[in-house]
Amino acid sequence: MVKIEDLPKTHKYIYDENIEPMFLGKDTSVGGGYILYLRKDVEQKTGDIAKYAKVIGYPSTFSHALKMIVRDKLKVTGPTTYSSIREYLNEWKQINEESKNLIDL
């Protein structure tokens, strides 16, 4: 993990409330792809909150980045335990619907 303020200044970053706590980075070098990050807020001993970024993956295209977001959103934002398969499927359906809205922009 790296502090968000220490991320490369030469990259472009895409923050969108619809994919929180994830965000995208775009490598601006020739042939540069995307980087999918997970934002983590970590409480310091002083009580302050430090913002960190954890790399989830390196999609080569924007389309693949959107697919990774959909795939990983359930892992990242969903509960750690489900009481039934139906509960899990309902969460999955909701994320898929949200992703359709995101992709249909």
N, C-alpha and C positions, 0 to 999 in steps of 0.2 A: 504494500500500500504506500501511496505517496500523498503528501499534503496537497490539497487542490491548488493552493497558491504556488506550488512547486512544479505543476504540470508545464510542459513545454509551451513557451509563449508563441512559438511559430505555428502551433496547431490552431485550428478553429474548433470551437465547442458549441454543441447544440443542446440546450436545456429546454425541456418541455414538461409541463406539469403532468401531461398524460402518460409519461414514461417514468416519472419519479419512482424510486430514488435512483434510477439509471439516467445516464446522459451519454451523448456521443462525442467523440473527438474525431477530427479529420486531419490526417497528416497532409500537410500542404506541399511536401516534397514531390518530385516527379514520380508518378505511379503510386503515390501514397494512398493507403486504404483508410479504413475507419477503425476506431477503437471504441468498444463498448465498455463503459465504466459503471460501477456501482458506488454511489456516494455513501459514505459512512460518517456519522457524527460521533466522535469519541470524546467523552468527558475526561478532561485532564485533572491532575491532582489539585490544581488551583481552582477547579470548578468551571473553568472555561471550556467551551466546546471547540474542538479542532475538527475541521472538515477534511476527510481523507477520500481518496479515490482508489478503488480496487478494480483492476482490469478483469472483465468477464470474458472478453474475446476480441478477435481481430477480424471482423468481417471485411471482405475485399470490396464489396459494393454497398451502396445505400439500401438496395432492396434486401440484401442478405442481412444487413444491420437491423432492419425492421423485423425480419423473421426471427432473428436472435432475441430481440426485445420481447416478442410475443412468447417465444419458447421459454425464456428465462424469467418472465414476470411472475409466473406462478411460484417458482422456486424462491424468488427474492421477496415478494410481497405477501404471499399467502401464509396461512397459519402453518405451524409445524406439525399439527396433528388434526386429522379430520375424523369425525365420528362415523362417517359412512362414505361409501363410494359415491352416492348421490350428492353429498355435500361437496366432494372434490370435483365432480363433473359440473356442478352448478358454478363453482368458482372458475373452472376452465372455460365454460361457455361465456361467462361474463367477460373474461379477459379476451377471448376471441372476438366478441362483439366490439369491445373497446378498440381492439386492433384494427378492425374493419373501418371504424370511424377515423382512426389515425391514418391509415393507408389511403383512404378515399378523399383526403384533403384536396 
